[in-house]
Amino acid sequence: MRPAELNRLTVVEAADRYVELVRAKTVTGALSPATAEVYARDVATFVRLTGEERVLDDLDGADVDAVLLAFARKPDGRRAEPSPGSQSASSQARFRRSVSALFKYATLTGWVQINPMAAATVTARERGGLRQERRALTREQAQGLIGAARTVNDDDGETGGAGRRDQRTGLRDGLIVLLLSTMGPRVSELVRANVEDFYTNDGVRYWRIFGKGGKTRDVPLPGDVARVLEVYLAQGRHPPGGGQEKALLLSWRGRRLARGDVQAVIERVQRRMDPGQRRAVTPHGLRHTTATHLLADAVDMDAVRRVLGHSDLATLGRYRDELPGELEVAMRAHPLLPRPAGRPADG
């Protein structure tokens, strides 16, 4: 159950309160002093790697992944000659447990709306320490999801076809999945979007996305997505009583959709897919899917960076997942070698 009011603590404020609680447990015997100090040390490391002044609730799965991987590369100060990446697998697993415990408590106390550990893909393995799991959908999985999103209509939704017109959310759900799958916004950027952020210039529909650090980017919508947007605005967005709520995405009660609602939307659309194509995915996984397939199709790296809203190209490395068979395709269609007569280019 989400707290009625979120307490927007900075990372260091939340860490201080949490460590105080952990140390208090040593008085009752719930934790040994040594264990409490291990938690405290890990949380202090988490603060340093994250940044003290960041708001805890602004962290998402990708932020947690970056911190976990940064810790894995951190020299082990207990060794006489520390080297990069020398943290033991057990230390990496312990650090992940400490961060997970912090966020579990933060979720219960209302410091975060959604536990970002649910979207983190860096997991601890018995051998090899922390490793990142595949997040991007394959082309077939992504196309199946997009196909399901395009067929959603207002006979579906949170309340089913029998609900009142203002309770049907099928068009909204389809639009959400299309935007996430083809444009890769952060989930926070998606739920913050207002109707007025979408405009037309020379016949092309654009989305002005308000991203991290107050930065904005104007990204053109693919034609199919623009058409679904127009249908949704005309037929699927129903503020109760003709209300003036400016949010693009509304709950059936007419309120701005929350970040935590988006995962449920994806899962509803997935139920329309062929089970053979279906694979669990988070909103952040769809962001990875966008980046992976744009880059795999040789879209200019700087263009992909601008679509995703990154400040530099180096960050793209975190969003580019390996696709099965892509090396075979690349070598089969090598640009420096002639192709057999009558054989078209792969792609």
TAMO-V567453 format. One record per residue. N is the residue number from 1. RES is the residue in one letter. SS is DSSP state (2 for helix, 1 for strand, 0 for the rest). OMEGA is omega in degrees with one decimal (NA if undefined). Layout:
BEGIN
N_RES_SS_OMEGA, N_RES_SS_OMEGA
END
This chain:
BEGIN
1_M_0_-177.2, 2_R_0_177.9, 3_P_0_-178.3, 4_A_0_-177.8, 5_E_0_-176.3, 6_L_0_177.1, 7_N_0_-172.9, 8_R_0_179.1, 9_L_0_170.9, 10_T_1_179.8, 11_V_2_-176.9, 12_V_2_177.5, 13_E_2_179.6, 14_A_2_-179.5, 15_A_2_-179.5, 16_D_2_-179.7, 17_R_2_-178.8, 18_Y_2_-179.6, 19_V_2_177.0, 20_E_2_177.9, 21_L_2_-179.0, 22_V_2_-178.9, 23_R_2_178.5, 24_A_2_-179.4, 25_K_2_178.1, 26_T_2_-179.8, 27_V_2_-178.6, 28_T_2_-178.8, 29_G_0_179.3, 30_A_0_177.0, 31_L_0_173.6, 32_S_0_177.9, 33_P_2_-179.1, 34_A_2_179.0, 35_T_2_179.7, 36_A_2_-179.8, 37_E_2_175.1, 38_V_2_176.0, 39_Y_2_-177.8, 40_A_2_179.7, 41_R_2_179.1, 42_D_2_-179.9, 43_V_2_177.1, 44_A_2_176.8, 45_T_2_177.5, 46_F_2_179.8, 47_V_2_-179.1, 48_R_2_-177.2, 49_L_2_-177.4, 50_T_2_-174.1, 51_G_0_-171.8, 52_E_0_-170.2, 53_E_0_177.3, 54_R_0_177.5, 55_V_1_-174.5, 56_L_2_-176.9, 57_D_2_178.7, 58_D_2_-179.4, 59_L_0_177.0, 60_D_0_-177.1, 61_G_2_-179.9, 62_A_2_177.8, 63_D_2_179.0, 64_V_2_177.9, 65_D_2_-178.5, 66_A_2_179.3, 67_V_2_-179.3, 68_L_2_179.8, 69_L_2_176.5, 70_A_2_177.5, 71_F_2_-179.4, 72_A_2_-179.6, 73_R_2_-175.1, 74_K_0_178.0, 75_P_0_177.4, 76_D_0_-176.0, 77_G_0_-179.3, 78_R_0_-178.4, 79_R_0_-177.2, 80_A_0_-179.8, 81_E_0_-177.2, 82_P_0_177.0, 83_S_0_-179.1, 84_P_0_177.7, 85_G_0_-174.2, 86_S_0_174.0, 87_Q_0_179.7, 88_S_0_178.8, 89_A_2_-179.8, 90_S_2_177.6, 91_S_2_178.9, 92_Q_2_179.4, 93_A_2_178.9, 94_R_2_180.0, 95_F_2_178.8, 96_R_2_177.7, 97_R_2_179.8, 98_S_2_179.1, 99_V_2_179.1, 100_S_2_179.1, 101_A_2_177.5, 102_L_2_-177.1, 103_F_2_175.9, 104_K_2_178.3, 105_Y_2_-179.2, 106_A_2_178.4, 107_T_2_-178.7, 108_L_2_-175.4, 109_T_2_177.9, 110_G_0_175.3, 111_W_0_175.6, 112_V_0_176.2, 113_Q_0_-175.9, 114_I_0_178.1, 115_N_0_-177.1, 116_P_2_177.2, 117_M_2_179.0, 118_A_2_-179.4, 119_A_0_179.1, 120_A_0_-177.3, 121_T_0_175.6, 122_V_1_-177.8, 123_T_1_179.6, 124_A_1_177.5, 125_R_1_-176.6, 126_E_0_176.4, 127_R_0_176.7, 128_G_0_175.5, 129_G_1_-176.1, 130_L_1_178.7, 131_R_1_-178.6, 132_Q_1_177.3, 133_E_0_177.0, 134_R_0_177.6, 135_R_0_-175.9, 136_A_0_171.2, 137_L_0_171.8, 138_T_0_179.3, 139_R_2_-178.2, 140_E_2_178.7, 141_Q_2_-179.6, 142_A_2_179.7, 143_Q_2_175.9, 144_G_2_178.9, 145_L_2_179.0, 146_I_2_177.7, 147_G_2_177.7, 148_A_2_179.9, 149_A_2_-178.0, 150_R_2_-179.1, 151_T_2_179.1, 152_V_0_175.4, 153_N_0_-173.1, 154_D_0_166.5, 155_D_0_-179.2, 156_D_0_174.1, 157_G_0_-173.1, 158_E_0_-173.9, 159_T_0_-179.0, 160_G_0_-175.4, 161_G_0_-176.5, 162_A_0_-176.2, 163_G_0_175.4, 164_R_0_-177.8, 165_R_2_-177.8, 166_D_2_178.2, 167_Q_2_-178.6, 168_R_0_-171.1, 169_T_0_-176.4, 170_G_2_-179.9, 171_L_2_177.8, 172_R_2_-178.8, 173_D_2_178.9, 174_G_2_179.3, 175_L_2_179.7, 176_I_2_-177.9, 177_V_2_178.3, 178_L_2_179.6, 179_L_2_-179.5, 180_L_2_-173.4, 181_S_2_-173.3, 182_T_2_-176.3, 183_M_2_173.3, 184_G_0_177.4, 185_P_0_168.0, 186_R_0_-177.6, 187_V_2_177.9, 188_S_2_178.3, 189_E_2_-179.0, 190_L_2_-175.5, 191_V_2_176.2, 192_R_2_-174.4, 193_A_0_174.6, 194_N_1_178.9, 195_V_2_-176.4, 196_E_2_178.8, 197_D_2_179.9, 198_F_1_-176.9, 199_Y_1_-178.8, 200_T_1_177.5, 201_N_1_-178.8, 202_D_0_176.4, 203_G_0_-179.3, 204_V_1_179.3, 205_R_1_-179.9, 206_Y_1_171.6, 207_W_1_173.5, 208_R_1_-174.2, 209_I_1_177.6, 210_F_1_-171.7, 211_G_0_-178.3, 212_K_2_175.2, 213_G_2_179.0, 214_G_2_-179.4, 215_K_0_176.8, 216_T_1_174.0, 217_R_1_179.5, 218_D_1_-174.5, 219_V_1_177.9, 220_P_1_178.4, 221_L_0_169.7, 222_P_0_-174.9, 223_G_2_-179.3, 224_D_2_-179.2, 225_V_2_178.0, 226_A_2_179.7, 227_R_2_177.2, 228_V_2_176.9, 229_L_2_-178.7, 230_E_2_179.0, 231_V_2_179.4, 232_Y_2_-179.1, 233_L_2_-177.7, 234_A_2_-169.4, 235_Q_2_-168.7, 236_G_2_-177.6, 237_R_0_-171.5, 238_H_0_173.8, 239_P_0_-178.8, 240_P_2_178.4, 241_G_2_-179.5, 242_G_2_-176.9, 243_G_0_-175.0, 244_Q_0_179.0, 245_E_0_-173.3, 246_K_0_-178.2, 247_A_1_176.2, 248_L_0_-173.4, 249_L_0_-176.4, 250_L_1_167.9, 251_S_0_-178.8, 252_W_0_175.0, 253_R_0_176.7, 254_G_0_178.8, 255_R_0_177.3, 256_R_1_179.8, 257_L_0_179.2, 258_A_0_179.9, 259_R_2_-176.3, 260_G_2_-179.5, 261_D_2_-170.6, 262_V_2_179.2, 263_Q_2_178.9, 264_A_2_177.3, 265_V_2_179.8, 266_I_2_-177.3, 267_E_2_176.4, 268_R_2_179.3, 269_V_2_-179.8, 270_Q_2_-179.7, 271_R_0_177.7, 272_R_0_-175.7, 273_M_0_167.7, 274_D_0_-178.4, 275_P_0_-179.8, 276_G_0_179.0, 277_Q_0_-171.0, 278_R_0_173.4, 279_R_0_-179.1, 280_A_0_-179.6, 281_V_0_177.7, 282_T_0_173.3, 283_P_2_179.8, 284_H_2_175.0, 285_G_2_176.7, 286_L_2_172.8, 287_R_2_175.2, 288_H_2_-179.3, 289_T_2_177.8, 290_T_2_-177.5, 291_A_2_-175.7, 292_T_2_-174.6, 293_H_2_173.8, 294_L_2_-179.5, 295_L_2_179.2, 296_A_2_178.3, 297_D_0_173.9, 298_A_0_171.0, 299_V_0_-177.4, 300_D_0_-175.8, 301_M_2_-179.2, 302_D_2_176.5, 303_A_2_178.2, 304_V_2_177.3, 305_R_2_-178.1, 306_R_2_176.9, 307_V_2_-176.7, 308_L_2_178.8, 309_G_0_176.3, 310_H_0_-178.1, 311_S_0_179.4, 312_D_0_-176.2, 313_L_2_-176.1, 314_A_2_-177.7, 315_T_2_-177.4, 316_L_2_-178.9, 317_G_2_179.7, 318_R_2_-172.9, 319_Y_2_-178.0, 320_R_0_179.2, 321_D_0_178.1, 322_E_0_178.8, 323_L_0_179.5, 324_P_0_176.3, 325_G_0_-173.9, 326_E_2_178.6, 327_L_2_178.2, 328_E_2_178.6, 329_V_2_-178.0, 330_A_2_-177.9, 331_M_2_178.3, 332_R_2_-178.8, 333_A_0_-175.5, 334_H_0_-174.9, 335_P_0_-176.9, 336_L_0_-177.5, 337_L_0_178.6, 338_P_0_177.3, 339_R_0_174.7, 340_P_0_-178.3, 341_A_0_177.8, 342_G_0_-179.3, 343_R_0_-177.4, 344_P_0_176.0, 345_A_0_175.6, 346_D_0_175.6, 347_G_0_NA
END
